[in-house]
Amino acid sequence: MTSPGGRTIGLDFDNTIVSYEKVYRRLVEKHGAEIVPGQSAKNTLRDHFHRKGESNIFTQIQGEVYGPGLAGAEAYPGFSSCLEQLMADGWKVVVVSHRTKHPLAGPMHDLHQAARQFLEASGWLGERIREAHFEETKEAKLARIAHCGCNFFVDDLPEILAHPAFPPNCQPLLFDPSGDPEIGTPHRRVRHWNELPSLLEVGIQ
């Protein structure tokens, strides 16, 4: 539940802690897709298969990326040092993610276990990240955020932060490393992990 002094922060996992850009870039090259300036490698690959009428192949690739492919993914810059600072500042950090247990197509990888293994292999789960929860629906994710007593929650999806079931006593923070001006949102943005500790201190004053 909530840490002493109201210092519990929840973090999303996919595209918030973890960046898949390098994983998808390798796949773009592997499948001979054409790089589109200003477009993410994931969307480039998705559009490549859509044009070929092979959307099912892209769905299978996603199952690989979020499962075994996590071994080749990496955290966004500054995340590890941010965790160190949060721990020093007395924050309890929990991860709450929405991802299916198994891929929608292809081999039945355990996607929850793959994510947990990523956190364990990075040395974060335990002392730095106290809990990690992987839920199969958005509703379950939102309920878990509330159950964990999060005072703040960081997510890359505005629709999660603006959802009617988002806990009213939790302050939403949008992770937006691209600074995308087309994302219309009233939420405070985190563009780099090194910004988060000071944002939290301002938020609790």
Backbone as JSON Lines, residues from 0, in Angstrom:
{"i":0,"aa":"M","n":[0.85,-1.2,0.0],"ca":[0.0,0.0,0.0],"c":[0.89,1.25,0.0]}
{"i":1,"aa":"T","n":[0.31,2.41,0.28],"ca":[1.04,3.66,0.21],"c":[2.21,3.69,1.18]}
{"i":2,"aa":"S","n":[3.35,4.21,0.72],"ca":[4.52,4.31,1.58],"c":[4.35,5.45,2.57]}
{"i":3,"aa":"P","n":[5.15,5.48,3.66],"ca":[5.03,6.55,4.65],"c":[5.19,7.91,4.0]}
{"i":4,"aa":"G","n":[4.38,8.86,4.41],"ca":[4.48,10.21,3.89],"c":[3.87,10.38,2.51]}
{"i":5,"aa":"G","n":[3.1,9.38,2.05],"ca":[2.48,9.49,0.75],"c":[3.47,9.49,-0.39]}
{"i":6,"aa":"R","n":[4.46,8.62,-0.33],"ca":[5.5,8.58,-1.37],"c":[5.49,7.24,-2.09]}
{"i":7,"aa":"T","n":[4.44,6.98,-2.83],"ca":[4.37,5.8,-3.69],"c":[4.15,6.26,-5.12]}
{"i":8,"aa":"I","n":[5.03,5.85,-6.0],"ca":[4.89,6.21,-7.41],"c":[4.8,4.94,-8.25]}
{"i":9,"aa":"G","n":[3.83,4.94,-9.16],"ca":[3.65,3.81,-10.07],"c":[4.17,4.16,-11.46]}
{"i":10,"aa":"L","n":[4.74,3.16,-12.12],"ca":[5.3,3.34,-13.45],"c":[4.73,2.29,-14.39]}
{"i":11,"aa":"D","n":[4.36,2.72,-15.57],"ca":[4.02,1.79,-16.64],"c":[5.31,1.11,-17.1]}
{"i":12,"aa":"F","n":[5.19,0.03,-17.88],"ca":[6.37,-0.72,-18.31],"c":[6.7,-0.48,-19.78]}
{"i":13,"aa":"D","n":[5.83,-0.95,-20.68],"ca":[6.11,-0.87,-22.12],"c":[6.07,0.56,-22.61]}
{"i":14,"aa":"N","n":[7.13,0.98,-23.3],"ca":[7.24,2.31,-23.89],"c":[7.23,3.43,-22.85]}
{"i":15,"aa":"T","n":[7.46,3.05,-21.6],"ca":[7.63,4.03,-20.52],"c":[8.96,3.76,-19.85]}
{"i":16,"aa":"I","n":[9.12,2.57,-19.29],"ca":[10.43,2.14,-18.81],"c":[11.26,1.64,-19.99]}
{"i":17,"aa":"V","n":[10.65,0.79,-20.8],"ca":[11.38,0.09,-21.87],"c":[11.14,0.71,-23.23]}
{"i":18,"aa":"S","n":[12.22,0.94,-23.95],"ca":[12.16,1.38,-25.34],"c":[12.43,0.18,-26.25]}
{"i":19,"aa":"Y","n":[11.57,0.01,-27.25],"ca":[11.73,-1.1,-28.2],"c":[12.26,-0.61,-29.55]}
{"i":20,"aa":"E","n":[12.66,0.64,-29.62],"ca":[13.05,1.22,-30.91],"c":[14.18,0.45,-31.59]}
{"i":21,"aa":"K","n":[15.22,0.1,-30.83],"ca":[16.35,-0.61,-31.43],"c":[15.94,-2.01,-31.89]}
{"i":22,"aa":"V","n":[15.06,-2.65,-31.12],"ca":[14.57,-3.98,-31.49],"c":[13.83,-3.9,-32.82]}
{"i":23,"aa":"Y","n":[12.94,-2.91,-32.94],"ca":[12.16,-2.77,-34.17],"c":[13.03,-2.32,-35.33]}
{"i":24,"aa":"R","n":[14.05,-1.52,-35.06],"ca":[14.93,-1.08,-36.15],"c":[15.66,-2.28,-36.78]}
{"i":25,"aa":"R","n":[16.08,-3.2,-35.93],"ca":[16.72,-4.4,-36.46],"c":[15.74,-5.21,-37.3]}
{"i":26,"aa":"L","n":[14.49,-5.24,-36.87],"ca":[13.48,-5.98,-37.63],"c":[13.12,-5.28,-38.94]}
{"i":27,"aa":"V","n":[13.14,-3.96,-38.93],"ca":[12.9,-3.2,-40.16],"c":[13.95,-3.58,-41.21]}
{"i":28,"aa":"E","n":[15.21,-3.63,-40.78],"ca":[16.29,-4.01,-41.69],"c":[16.15,-5.46,-42.14]}
{"i":29,"aa":"K","n":[15.8,-6.34,-41.2],"ca":[15.67,-7.76,-41.51],"c":[14.6,-8.01,-42.58]}
{"i":30,"aa":"H","n":[13.49,-7.28,-42.48],"ca":[12.37,-7.53,-43.39],"c":[12.37,-6.61,-44.61]}
{"i":31,"aa":"G","n":[13.42,-5.8,-44.74],"ca":[13.55,-4.97,-45.93],"c":[12.54,-3.85,-46.03]}
{"i":32,"aa":"A","n":[12.06,-3.38,-44.91],"ca":[11.12,-2.26,-44.93],"c":[11.88,-0.95,-45.14]}
{"i":33,"aa":"E","n":[11.18,0.03,-45.67],"ca":[11.8,1.33,-45.96],"c":[11.62,2.27,-44.78]}
{"i":34,"aa":"I","n":[12.75,2.8,-44.28],"ca":[12.71,3.73,-43.16],"c":[11.98,5.01,-43.57]}
{"i":35,"aa":"V","n":[11.06,5.45,-42.74],"ca":[10.31,6.68,-42.99],"c":[10.8,7.74,-42.0]}
{"i":36,"aa":"P","n":[11.4,8.83,-42.48],"ca":[11.9,9.87,-41.57],"c":[10.81,10.37,-40.62]}
{"i":37,"aa":"G","n":[11.15,10.44,-39.35],"ca":[10.21,10.94,-38.35],"c":[9.21,9.91,-37.85]}
{"i":38,"aa":"Q","n":[9.25,8.7,-38.39],"ca":[8.32,7.65,-37.96],"c":[9.07,6.62,-37.13]}
{"i":39,"aa":"S","n":[8.42,6.1,-36.1],"ca":[9.05,5.08,-35.28],"c":[9.28,3.81,-36.1]}
{"i":40,"aa":"A","n":[10.27,3.04,-35.7],"ca":[10.56,1.79,-36.4],"c":[9.38,0.83,-36.3]}
{"i":41,"aa":"K","n":[8.68,0.84,-35.16],"ca":[7.51,-0.03,-35.0],"c":[6.45,0.29,-36.03]}
{"i":42,"aa":"N","n":[6.12,1.57,-36.18],"ca":[5.09,1.96,-37.14],"c":[5.53,1.74,-38.58]}
{"i":43,"aa":"T","n":[6.82,1.91,-38.82],"ca":[7.36,1.63,-40.15],"c":[7.14,0.16,-40.51]}
{"i":44,"aa":"L","n":[7.45,-0.72,-39.56],"ca":[7.29,-2.15,-39.81],"c":[5.82,-2.52,-39.93]}
{"i":45,"aa":"R","n":[4.99,-1.95,-39.07],"ca":[3.54,-2.21,-39.13],"c":[2.98,-1.84,-40.49]}
{"i":46,"aa":"D","n":[3.32,-0.63,-40.97],"ca":[2.81,-0.17,-42.25],"c":[3.34,-1.02,-43.4]}
{"i":47,"aa":"H","n":[4.57,-1.48,-43.28],"ca":[5.19,-2.33,-44.3],"c":[4.35,-3.6,-44.51]}
{"i":48,"aa":"F","n":[3.97,-4.25,-43.41],"ca":[3.19,-5.49,-43.53],"c":[1.73,-5.21,-43.9]}
{"i":49,"aa":"H","n":[1.2,-4.09,-43.45],"ca":[-0.17,-3.74,-43.82],"c":[-0.28,-3.55,-45.33]}
{"i":50,"aa":"R","n":[0.7,-2.88,-45.91],"ca":[0.68,-2.66,-47.37],"c":[0.75,-3.99,-48.13]}
{"i":51,"aa":"K","n":[1.41,-4.96,-47.55],"ca":[1.54,-6.26,-48.2],"c":[0.35,-7.18,-47.91]}
{"i":52,"aa":"G","n":[-0.58,-6.69,-47.1],"ca":[-1.72,-7.52,-46.72],"c":[-1.33,-8.63,-45.77]}
{"i":53,"aa":"E","n":[-0.29,-8.4,-44.96],"ca":[0.24,-9.43,-44.06],"c":[0.26,-8.93,-42.62]}
{"i":54,"aa":"S","n":[-0.85,-8.31,-42.22],"ca":[-0.93,-7.77,-40.85],"c":[-0.75,-8.86,-39.81]}
{"i":55,"aa":"N","n":[-1.14,-10.09,-40.14],"ca":[-1.0,-11.21,-39.21],"c":[0.47,-11.47,-38.86]}
{"i":56,"aa":"I","n":[1.36,-11.22,-39.82],"ca":[2.78,-11.42,-39.55],"c":[3.29,-10.38,-38.55]}
{"i":57,"aa":"F","n":[2.82,-9.14,-38.71],"ca":[3.22,-8.11,-37.75],"c":[2.72,-8.44,-36.35]}
{"i":58,"aa":"T","n":[1.52,-8.98,-36.24],"ca":[0.97,-9.38,-34.94],"c":[1.86,-10.45,-34.29]}
{"i":59,"aa":"Q","n":[2.32,-11.4,-35.08],"ca":[3.22,-12.43,-34.57],"c":[4.56,-11.83,-34.14]}
{"i":60,"aa":"I","n":[5.05,-10.88,-34.92],"ca":[6.32,-10.23,-34.57],"c":[6.21,-9.51,-33.24]}
{"i":61,"aa":"Q","n":[5.07,-8.87,-33.0],"ca":[4.88,-8.18,-31.72],"c":[4.97,-9.15,-30.54]}
{"i":62,"aa":"G","n":[4.42,-10.36,-30.73],"ca":[4.51,-11.37,-29.68],"c":[5.95,-11.74,-29.38]}
{"i":63,"aa":"E","n":[6.79,-11.75,-30.41],"ca":[8.21,-12.04,-30.22],"c":[8.92,-10.86,-29.54]}
{"i":64,"aa":"V","n":[8.59,-9.65,-29.96],"ca":[9.24,-8.46,-29.41],"c":[8.98,-8.33,-27.91]}
{"i":65,"aa":"Y","n":[7.71,-8.5,-27.51],"ca":[7.36,-8.32,-26.1],"c":[7.66,-9.54,-25.25]}
{"i":66,"aa":"G","n":[8.11,-10.61,-25.89],"ca":[8.52,-11.82,-25.17],"c":[10.02,-11.97,-25.23]}
{"i":67,"aa":"P","n":[10.54,-12.88,-26.06],"ca":[11.99,-13.07,-26.15],"c":[12.74,-11.82,-26.57]}
{"i":68,"aa":"G","n":[12.1,-10.97,-27.38],"ca":[12.75,-9.76,-27.86],"c":[13.13,-8.78,-26.77]}
{"i":69,"aa":"L","n":[12.53,-8.92,-25.58],"ca":[12.87,-8.03,-24.47],"c":[14.35,-8.12,-24.1]}
{"i":70,"aa":"A","n":[14.97,-9.25,-24.41],"ca":[16.39,-9.41,-24.1],"c":[17.24,-8.41,-24.9]}
{"i":71,"aa":"G","n":[16.73,-7.94,-26.03],"ca":[17.45,-6.98,-26.84],"c":[16.97,-5.56,-26.69]}
{"i":72,"aa":"A","n":[15.98,-5.36,-25.81],"ca":[15.45,-4.01,-25.57],"c":[16.28,-3.32,-24.49]}
{"i":73,"aa":"E","n":[16.02,-2.05,-24.28],"ca":[16.75,-1.31,-23.27],"c":[15.85,-0.27,-22.62]}
{"i":74,"aa":"A","n":[16.23,0.13,-21.42],"ca":[15.47,1.17,-20.73],"c":[15.76,2.52,-21.37]}
{"i":75,"aa":"Y","n":[14.81,3.42,-21.24],"ca":[15.03,4.78,-21.73],"c":[16.19,5.43,-20.95]}
{"i":76,"aa":"P","n":[16.92,6.33,-21.6],"ca":[18.06,6.98,-20.93],"c":[17.67,7.61,-19.6]}
{"i":77,"aa":"G","n":[18.54,7.42,-18.63],"ca":[18.36,8.04,-17.33],"c":[17.48,7.28,-16.37]}
{"i":78,"aa":"F","n":[16.88,6.16,-16.81],"ca":[15.94,5.47,-15.93],"c":[16.62,4.9,-14.69]}
{"i":79,"aa":"S","n":[17.76,4.25,-14.86],"ca":[18.42,3.62,-13.73],"c":[18.84,4.64,-12.68]}
{"i":80,"aa":"S","n":[19.42,5.76,-13.11],"ca":[19.83,6.79,-12.16],"c":[18.61,7.44,-11.51]}
{"i":81,"aa":"C","n":[17.51,7.51,-12.25],"ca":[16.27,8.04,-11.67],"c":[15.79,7.16,-10.53]}
{"i":82,"aa":"L","n":[15.84,5.84,-10.73],"ca":[15.45,4.92,-9.67],"c":[16.3,5.12,-8.42]}
{"i":83,"aa":"E","n":[17.6,5.31,-8.61],"ca":[18.49,5.53,-7.47],"c":[18.09,6.78,-6.7]}
{"i":84,"aa":"Q","n":[17.75,7.84,-7.44],"ca":[17.37,9.08,-6.78],"c":[16.03,8.93,-6.06]}
{"i":85,"aa":"L","n":[15.08,8.23,-6.69],"ca":[13.79,8.02,-6.05],"c":[13.94,7.25,-4.75]}
{"i":86,"aa":"M","n":[14.8,6.24,-4.77],"ca":[15.03,5.46,-3.56],"c":[15.66,6.34,-2.47]}
{"i":87,"aa":"A","n":[16.62,7.17,-2.87],"ca":[17.28,8.07,-1.91],"c":[16.3,9.08,-1.33]}
{"i":88,"aa":"D","n":[15.31,9.45,-2.14],"ca":[14.31,10.44,-1.69],"c":[13.17,9.79,-0.9]}
{"i":89,"aa":"G","n":[13.21,8.49,-0.71],"ca":[12.21,7.81,0.1],"c":[10.95,7.39,-0.63]}
{"i":90,"aa":"W","n":[11.03,7.28,-1.96],"ca":[9.86,6.84,-2.72],"c":[9.78,5.34,-2.81]}
{"i":91,"aa":"K","n":[8.57,4.82,-2.69],"ca":[8.3,3.42,-2.98],"c":[7.89,3.36,-4.45]}
{"i":92,"aa":"V","n":[8.6,2.57,-5.25],"ca":[8.34,2.49,-6.69],"c":[7.68,1.14,-7.01]}
{"i":93,"aa":"V","n":[6.56,1.21,-7.72],"ca":[5.88,-0.01,-8.16],"c":[5.65,0.09,-9.67]}
{"i":94,"aa":"V","n":[5.68,-1.05,-10.34],"ca":[5.38,-1.11,-11.77],"c":[4.0,-1.72,-11.93]}
{"i":95,"aa":"V","n":[3.17,-1.07,-12.73],"ca":[1.84,-1.59,-13.04],"c":[1.66,-1.49,-14.55]}
{"i":96,"aa":"S","n":[1.55,-2.64,-15.19],"ca":[1.52,-2.7,-16.64],"c":[0.3,-3.44,-17.16]}
{"i":97,"aa":"H","n":[-0.15,-3.04,-18.34],"ca":[-1.22,-3.75,-19.03],"c":[-0.6,-4.46,-20.23]}
{"i":98,"aa":"R","n":[-0.5,-5.77,-20.16],"ca":[-0.04,-6.58,-21.3],"c":[-0.68,-7.96,-21.18]}
{"i":99,"aa":"T","n":[-1.02,-8.54,-22.3],"ca":[-1.64,-9.86,-22.27],"c":[-0.66,-10.89,-21.74]}
{"i":100,"aa":"K","n":[-1.19,-11.97,-21.21],"ca":[-0.35,-13.04,-20.68],"c":[0.42,-13.74,-21.79]}
{"i":101,"aa":"H","n":[-0.25,-13.92,-22.94],"ca":[0.35,-14.59,-24.09],"c":[0.08,-13.76,-25.35]}
{"i":102,"aa":"P","n":[0.91,-13.91,-26.39],"ca":[0.7,-13.18,-27.64],"c":[-0.64,-13.53,-28.28]}
{"i":103,"aa":"L","n":[-1.15,-12.61,-29.08],"ca":[-2.41,-12.85,-29.78],"c":[-2.23,-13.83,-30.94]}
{"i":104,"aa":"A","n":[-0.99,-13.99,-31.38],"ca":[-0.7,-14.93,-32.46],"c":[0.73,-15.43,-32.3]}
{"i":105,"aa":"G","n":[0.99,-16.61,-32.85],"ca":[2.33,-17.16,-32.79],"c":[2.58,-17.96,-31.53]}
{"i":106,"aa":"P","n":[3.85,-18.27,-31.24],"ca":[4.2,-19.07,-30.06],"c":[3.66,-18.47,-28.76]}
{"i":107,"aa":"M","n":[3.29,-19.33,-27.83],"ca":[2.65,-18.89,-26.58],"c":[3.68,-18.5,-25.53]}
{"i":108,"aa":"H","n":[4.44,-17.45,-25.81],"ca":[5.39,-16.95,-24.83],"c":[4.65,-16.39,-23.62]}
{"i":109,"aa":"D","n":[5.26,-16.49,-22.46],"ca":[4.7,-15.89,-21.24],"c":[5.2,-14.44,-21.19]}
{"i":110,"aa":"L","n":[4.37,-13.52,-21.61],"ca":[4.79,-12.12,-21.7],"c":[4.93,-11.45,-20.34]}
{"i":111,"aa":"H","n":[4.19,-11.93,-19.36],"ca":[4.33,-11.38,-18.01],"c":[5.68,-11.79,-17.42]}
{"i":112,"aa":"Q","n":[6.03,-13.04,-17.59],"ca":[7.3,-13.52,-17.06],"c":[8.47,-12.86,-17.78]}
{"i":113,"aa":"A","n":[8.34,-12.62,-19.08],"ca":[9.41,-11.96,-19.84],"c":[9.68,-10.55,-19.29]}
{"i":114,"aa":"A","n":[8.62,-9.83,-18.98],"ca":[8.77,-8.48,-18.43],"c":[9.4,-8.53,-17.04]}
{"i":115,"aa":"R","n":[8.96,-9.47,-16.24],"ca":[9.53,-9.61,-14.89],"c":[11.02,-9.96,-14.97]}
{"i":116,"aa":"Q","n":[11.37,-10.83,-15.9],"ca":[12.77,-11.21,-16.07],"c":[13.62,-10.03,-16.51]}
{"i":117,"aa":"F","n":[13.05,-9.15,-17.33],"ca":[13.78,-7.95,-17.74],"c":[14.12,-7.09,-16.51]}
{"i":118,"aa":"L","n":[13.14,-6.9,-15.64],"ca":[13.37,-6.1,-14.43],"c":[14.37,-6.77,-13.49]}
{"i":119,"aa":"E","n":[14.28,-8.1,-13.39],"ca":[15.21,-8.83,-12.53],"c":[16.62,-8.8,-13.09]}
{"i":120,"aa":"A","n":[16.75,-9.01,-14.4],"ca":[18.08,-9.02,-15.03],"c":[18.75,-7.65,-14.94]}
{"i":121,"aa":"S","n":[17.94,-6.59,-14.9],"ca":[18.48,-5.24,-14.78],"c":[18.9,-4.92,-13.35]}
{"i":122,"aa":"G","n":[18.52,-5.78,-12.41],"ca":[18.87,-5.56,-11.01],"c":[17.97,-4.58,-10.29]}
{"i":123,"aa":"W","n":[16.8,-4.31,-10.86],"ca":[15.91,-3.3,-10.29],"c":[14.83,-3.87,-9.38]}
{"i":124,"aa":"L","n":[14.36,-5.06,-9.68],"ca":[13.23,-5.61,-8.94],"c":[13.69,-6.09,-7.57]}
{"i":125,"aa":"G","n":[13.08,-5.54,-6.55],"ca":[13.46,-5.9,-5.19],"c":[13.63,-4.65,-4.36]}
{"i":126,"aa":"E","n":[14.84,-4.11,-4.34],"ca":[15.11,-2.94,-3.51],"c":[14.66,-1.64,-4.18]}
{"i":127,"aa":"R","n":[14.9,-1.52,-5.49],"ca":[14.56,-0.28,-6.19],"c":[13.1,-0.26,-6.65]}
{"i":128,"aa":"I","n":[12.67,-1.33,-7.29],"ca":[11.26,-1.49,-7.66],"c":[10.67,-2.53,-6.73]}
{"i":129,"aa":"R","n":[9.82,-2.09,-5.83],"ca":[9.37,-2.97,-4.75],"c":[8.35,-4.0,-5.23]}
{"i":130,"aa":"E","n":[7.52,-3.63,-6.2],"ca":[6.49,-4.54,-6.71],"c":[6.37,-4.38,-8.22]}
{"i":131,"aa":"A","n":[5.99,-5.45,-8.9],"ca":[5.72,-5.39,-10.34],"c":[4.46,-6.19,-10.62]}
{"i":132,"aa":"H","n":[3.47,-5.52,-11.19],"ca":[2.18,-6.16,-11.48],"c":[1.88,-6.04,-12.98]}
{"i":133,"aa":"F","n":[1.49,-7.16,-13.56],"ca":[1.16,-7.2,-14.99],"c":[-0.28,-7.67,-15.14]}
{"i":134,"aa":"E","n":[-1.11,-6.77,-15.63],"ca":[-2.54,-7.03,-15.71],"c":[-2.97,-7.21,-17.17]}
{"i":135,"aa":"E","n":[-4.01,-8.01,-17.39],"ca":[-4.43,-8.33,-18.75],"c":[-5.45,-7.37,-19.34]}
{"i":136,"aa":"T","n":[-6.01,-6.49,-18.53],"ca":[-6.95,-5.51,-19.04],"c":[-6.62,-4.12,-18.49]}
{"i":137,"aa":"K","n":[-7.08,-3.08,-19.19],"ca":[-6.87,-1.72,-18.71],"c":[-7.58,-1.5,-17.39]}
{"i":138,"aa":"E","n":[-8.77,-2.09,-17.27],"ca":[-9.54,-1.92,-16.04],"c":[-8.81,-2.52,-14.84]}
{"i":139,"aa":"A","n":[-8.21,-3.68,-15.05],"ca":[-7.45,-4.31,-13.97],"c":[-6.21,-3.49,-13.63]}
{"i":140,"aa":"K","n":[-5.6,-2.92,-14.64],"ca":[-4.43,-2.05,-14.41],"c":[-4.82,-0.85,-13.54]}
{"i":141,"aa":"L","n":[-5.91,-0.2,-13.89],"ca":[-6.35,0.97,-13.14],"c":[-6.73,0.61,-11.7]}
{"i":142,"aa":"A","n":[-7.36,-0.55,-11.52],"ca":[-7.71,-1.0,-10.18],"c":[-6.45,-1.28,-9.37]}
{"i":143,"aa":"R","n":[-5.42,-1.81,-10.02],"ca":[-4.16,-2.1,-9.34],"c":[-3.44,-0.82,-8.93]}
{"i":144,"aa":"I","n":[-3.49,0.2,-9.79],"ca":[-2.9,1.49,-9.43],"c":[-3.53,2.02,-8.15]}
{"i":145,"aa":"A","n":[-4.85,1.9,-8.08],"ca":[-5.56,2.35,-6.88],"c":[-5.2,1.5,-5.67]}
{"i":146,"aa":"H","n":[-5.15,0.17,-5.86],"ca":[-4.84,-0.74,-4.76],"c":[-3.43,-0.48,-4.19]}
{"i":147,"aa":"C","n":[-2.5,-0.15,-5.06],"ca":[-1.12,0.11,-4.62],"c":[-0.99,1.45,-3.9]}
{"i":148,"aa":"G","n":[-2.04,2.26,-3.95],"ca":[-2.0,3.55,-3.27],"c":[-1.05,4.54,-3.9]}
{"i":149,"aa":"C","n":[-0.96,4.5,-5.24],"ca":[-0.03,5.39,-5.92],"c":[-0.43,6.86,-5.77]}
{"i":150,"aa":"N","n":[0.54,7.66,-5.39],"ca":[0.31,9.11,-5.32],"c":[0.56,9.77,-6.67]}
{"i":151,"aa":"F","n":[1.42,9.14,-7.47],"ca":[1.7,9.57,-8.83],"c":[1.74,8.33,-9.71]}
{"i":152,"aa":"F","n":[1.42,8.51,-11.01],"ca":[1.57,7.41,-11.94],"c":[2.07,7.96,-13.27]}
{"i":153,"aa":"V","n":[3.12,7.31,-13.81],"ca":[3.75,7.73,-15.07],"c":[3.38,6.73,-16.16]}
{"i":154,"aa":"D","n":[2.82,7.23,-17.27],"ca":[2.4,6.35,-18.36],"c":[2.59,7.1,-19.68]}
{"i":155,"aa":"D","n":[2.84,6.34,-20.75],"ca":[2.99,6.97,-22.07],"c":[1.66,7.12,-22.8]}
{"i":156,"aa":"L","n":[0.58,6.57,-22.23],"ca":[-0.72,6.62,-22.9],"c":[-1.66,7.62,-22.21]}
{"i":157,"aa":"P","n":[-1.99,8.72,-22.9],"ca":[-2.91,9.7,-22.32],"c":[-4.26,9.09,-21.95]}
{"i":158,"aa":"E","n":[-4.7,8.06,-22.72],"ca":[-6.02,7.49,-22.45],"c":[-6.08,6.75,-21.12]}
{"i":159,"aa":"I","n":[-4.94,6.27,-20.64],"ca":[-4.91,5.65,-19.31],"c":[-5.03,6.73,-18.24]}
{"i":160,"aa":"L","n":[-4.25,7.78,-18.4],"ca":[-4.24,8.86,-17.41],"c":[-5.56,9.61,-17.35]}
{"i":161,"aa":"A","n":[-6.3,9.63,-18.47],"ca":[-7.58,10.35,-18.52],"c":[-8.78,9.43,-18.35]}
{"i":162,"aa":"H","n":[-8.54,8.16,-18.11],"ca":[-9.63,7.18,-18.0],"c":[-10.52,7.52,-16.78]}
{"i":163,"aa":"P","n":[-11.82,7.36,-16.91],"ca":[-12.72,7.65,-15.78],"c":[-12.39,6.86,-14.52]}
{"i":164,"aa":"A","n":[-11.77,5.68,-14.69],"ca":[-11.45,4.85,-13.53],"c":[-10.07,5.15,-12.96]}
{"i":165,"aa":"F","n":[-9.35,6.13,-13.53],"ca":[-8.04,6.49,-12.97],"c":[-8.25,7.04,-11.57]}
{"i":166,"aa":"P","n":[-7.5,6.56,-10.57],"ca":[-7.74,6.97,-9.18],"c":[-7.69,8.49,-8.99]}
{"i":167,"aa":"P","n":[-8.71,9.07,-8.4],"ca":[-8.78,10.53,-8.26],"c":[-7.71,11.12,-7.33]}
{"i":168,"aa":"N","n":[-7.18,10.29,-6.43],"ca":[-6.16,10.78,-5.5],"c":[-4.74,10.52,-6.0]}
{"i":169,"aa":"C","n":[-4.61,10.16,-7.27],"ca":[-3.31,9.88,-7.88],"c":[-3.05,10.93,-8.96]}
{"i":170,"aa":"Q","n":[-1.88,11.54,-8.94],"ca":[-1.56,12.56,-9.92],"c":[-0.95,11.92,-11.17]}
{"i":171,"aa":"P","n":[-1.54,12.14,-12.36],"ca":[-1.05,11.54,-13.6],"c":[0.12,12.32,-14.19]}
{"i":172,"aa":"L","n":[1.11,11.59,-14.7],"ca":[2.25,12.19,-15.38],"c":[2.43,11.46,-16.71]}
{"i":173,"aa":"L","n":[2.48,12.22,-17.8],"ca":[2.62,11.64,-19.13],"c":[4.09,11.51,-19.51]}
{"i":174,"aa":"F","n":[4.53,10.28,-19.81],"ca":[5.89,10.08,-20.3],"c":[5.9,10.35,-21.8]}
{"i":175,"aa":"D","n":[6.59,11.4,-22.2],"ca":[6.55,11.86,-23.59],"c":[7.96,12.28,-24.02]}
{"i":176,"aa":"P","n":[8.86,11.31,-24.24],"ca":[10.26,11.66,-24.58],"c":[10.4,12.37,-25.92]}
{"i":177,"aa":"S","n":[9.42,12.21,-26.8],"ca":[9.5,12.86,-28.12],"c":[9.02,14.3,-28.08]}
{"i":178,"aa":"G","n":[8.32,14.67,-27.01],"ca":[7.76,16.01,-26.94],"c":[6.78,16.27,-28.06]}
{"i":179,"aa":"D","n":[5.96,15.28,-28.35],"ca":[5.05,15.34,-29.49],"c":[3.98,16.41,-29.29]}
{"i":180,"aa":"P","n":[4.0,17.48,-30.1],"ca":[3.01,18.55,-29.91],"c":[1.6,18.13,-30.3]}
{"i":181,"aa":"E","n":[1.47,17.01,-31.04],"ca":[0.15,16.56,-31.45],"c":[-0.58,15.82,-30.34]}
{"i":182,"aa":"I","n":[0.14,15.47,-29.28],"ca":[-0.51,14.82,-28.15],"c":[-1.15,15.9,-27.29]}
{"i":183,"aa":"G","n":[-2.44,16.05,-27.43],"ca":[-3.15,17.04,-26.64],"c":[-3.53,16.46,-25.29]}
{"i":184,"aa":"T","n":[-2.97,17.0,-24.23],"ca":[-3.24,16.47,-22.91],"c":[-3.03,17.55,-21.86]}
{"i":185,"aa":"P","n":[-3.85,17.56,-20.82],"ca":[-3.66,18.54,-19.75],"c":[-2.62,18.07,-18.72]}
{"i":186,"aa":"H","n":[-2.1,16.86,-18.9],"ca":[-1.24,16.29,-17.88],"c":[0.2,16.82,-17.97]}
{"i":187,"aa":"R","n":[0.82,16.9,-16.83],"ca":[2.22,17.3,-16.79],"c":[3.06,16.22,-17.48]}
{"i":188,"aa":"R","n":[4.04,16.66,-18.25],"ca":[4.83,15.72,-19.04],"c":[6.2,15.47,-18.43]}
{"i":189,"aa":"V","n":[6.67,14.24,-18.6],"ca":[8.04,13.86,-18.26],"c":[8.72,13.53,-19.58]}
{"i":190,"aa":"R","n":[9.68,14.36,-19.99],"ca":[10.34,14.14,-21.28],"c":[11.63,13.33,-21.12]}
{"i":191,"aa":"H","n":[12.19,13.33,-19.93],"ca":[13.4,12.55,-19.65],"c":[13.32,12.11,-18.2]}
{"i":192,"aa":"W","n":[13.81,10.91,-17.94],"ca":[13.7,10.37,-16.58],"c":[14.41,11.23,-15.54]}
{"i":193,"aa":"N","n":[15.43,11.98,-15.96],"ca":[16.12,12.8,-14.95],"c":[15.27,13.96,-14.46]}
{"i":194,"aa":"E","n":[14.13,14.22,-15.13],"ca":[13.22,15.28,-14.69],"c":[12.3,14.84,-13.56]}
{"i":195,"aa":"L","n":[12.1,13.53,-13.44],"ca":[11.04,13.05,-12.56],"c":[11.23,13.37,-11.09]}
{"i":196,"aa":"P","n":[12.4,13.13,-10.47],"ca":[12.52,13.4,-9.03],"c":[12.12,14.81,-8.64]}
{"i":197,"aa":"S","n":[12.56,15.82,-9.41],"ca":[12.22,17.19,-9.05],"c":[10.74,17.48,-9.3]}
{"i":198,"aa":"L","n":[10.15,16.87,-10.35],"ca":[8.72,17.04,-10.58],"c":[7.9,16.52,-9.41]}
{"i":199,"aa":"L","n":[8.34,15.4,-8.85],"ca":[7.61,14.81,-7.73],"c":[7.69,15.71,-6.5]}
{"i":200,"aa":"E","n":[8.85,16.27,-6.26],"ca":[9.02,17.14,-5.08],"c":[8.13,18.37,-5.21]}
{"i":201,"aa":"V","n":[8.01,18.91,-6.4],"ca":[7.12,20.07,-6.63],"c":[5.66,19.63,-6.46]}
{"i":202,"aa":"G","n":[5.35,18.42,-6.93],"ca":[3.97,17.93,-6.9],"c":[3.43,17.67,-5.52]}
{"i":203,"aa":"I","n":[4.31,17.39,-4.55],"ca":[3.81,17.07,-3.21],"c":[3.83,18.29,-2.29]}
{"i":204,"aa":"Q","n":[4.31,19.41,-2.78],"ca":[4.34,20.62,-1.94],"c":[2.97,21.29,-1.87]}
